Amino acid sequence: QVQLVESGGGLVQPGGSLRLSCVASGFTFSINYMHWVRQAPGKGLEWLSIINPGGDATRTVDAVKGRFTISRDNAKNTLYLQMNRLNTDDTAVYYCTHGGWGYWGQGTQVTVSS
């Protein structure tokens, strides 16, 4: 069965960094585009970033471009999101999903607070 398991969230102070991970199983990870999406409290889903199967092409939303970096390790079936210079507006549940957005993990909570 397809599974996506996000981890790495937590409580961090403004200006801090976190690296999120998403471990995939049950499908051929290495041929799929992958995305990071987040949902802030009381808000809808916000698409963040996409990475191609080979991991050498990405696009990132302007709101986090330059601070967030998507990457992947196909040998480990793992997607990453490096988040730097976090601010309170980054507080959200972060999800990974594949190109078709048909499968989602449980999400990982990121809370940015002083």
C-alpha positions in Angstrom: 0.0 0.0 0.0 1.2 3.5 -0.8 2.5 5.3 2.3 4.0 8.7 2.8 5.4 9.4 6.2 6.5 13.0 7.1 8.7 13.8 10.0 11.1 16.4 11.3 8.6 19.0 12.4 8.7 20.6 15.8 8.9 23.9 17.7 11.5 26.3 16.5 12.3 30.0 17.2 12.0 32.6 14.5 15.1 32.6 12.4 15.7 28.9 13.0 15.9 26.0 10.7 14.3 22.6 10.3 14.7 19.8 7.8 11.6 17.8 7.0 11.6 14.3 5.6 9.1 12.2 3.8 9.6 8.5 3.4 7.7 6.9 0.6 6.8 3.3 0.0 4.3 1.3 -2.1 5.1 3.0 -5.4 8.0 3.7 -7.6 9.3 6.8 -5.9 12.1 7.5 -8.4 9.8 8.1 -11.4 7.4 10.4 -9.6 7.3 14.1 -9.3 7.0 15.0 -5.6 5.6 18.1 -3.8 5.5 19.8 -0.5 2.3 21.4 0.6 1.3 23.1 3.8 -1.8 24.1 5.7 -1.6 26.9 8.2 -4.1 27.2 11.0 -7.5 28.2 9.7 -6.3 28.3 6.1 -6.4 26.1 3.0 -3.7 24.1 1.4 -0.8 26.1 0.1 1.5 24.5 -2.5 5.1 25.1 -1.8 7.5 23.2 -4.1 7.9 20.5 -6.7 10.9 18.4 -7.7 11.3 16.3 -10.8 12.0 12.6 -10.6 15.7 13.0 -11.1 16.0 15.7 -8.5 17.7 18.2 -10.8 14.8 20.5 -11.5 12.7 22.3 -8.9 10.1 25.1 -8.6 9.2 26.9 -5.4 6.6 29.4 -4.5 7.8 33.0 -4.1 6.7 33.1 -0.5 9.4 30.7 0.6 11.8 30.8 -2.4 15.3 31.4 -1.2 14.5 30.0 2.3 13.1 26.5 1.5 14.9 23.9 -0.6 13.3 20.7 -1.8 15.5 17.7 -2.6 15.3 14.0 -2.8 17.3 10.8 -2.3 15.8 8.2 -4.6 18.0 5.5 -3.1 16.3 6.1 0.2 12.8 6.8 -1.2 12.9 10.0 0.7 11.9 13.6 0.0 13.3 16.5 2.0 12.5 20.1 2.7 15.2 22.2 4.2 13.6 25.3 5.8 15.8 28.2 6.8 15.1 31.6 8.4 11.8 30.4 9.6 9.2 33.0 10.6 5.8 32.8 12.4 4.0 32.7 9.1 5.6 29.3 8.4 3.6 27.7 11.2 1.6 25.0 9.5 1.2 21.3 9.0 3.5 20.2 6.2 2.6 17.4 3.9 4.3 15.6 1.0 2.5 14.2 -1.9 3.2 12.8 -5.4 2.6 14.4 -8.7 -1.1 13.3 -8.8 -1.9 14.5 -5.3 -3.7 11.2 -4.7 -1.8 10.1 -1.7 -0.9 12.0 1.4 0.9 11.4 4.6 -0.2 12.3 8.1 1.7 15.6 8.0 4.2 17.0 10.4 3.6 20.0 12.5 5.9 23.0 12.3 5.5 25.7 15.0 7.6 28.8 14.8 7.3 30.8 18.0 9.5 32.7 20.4 
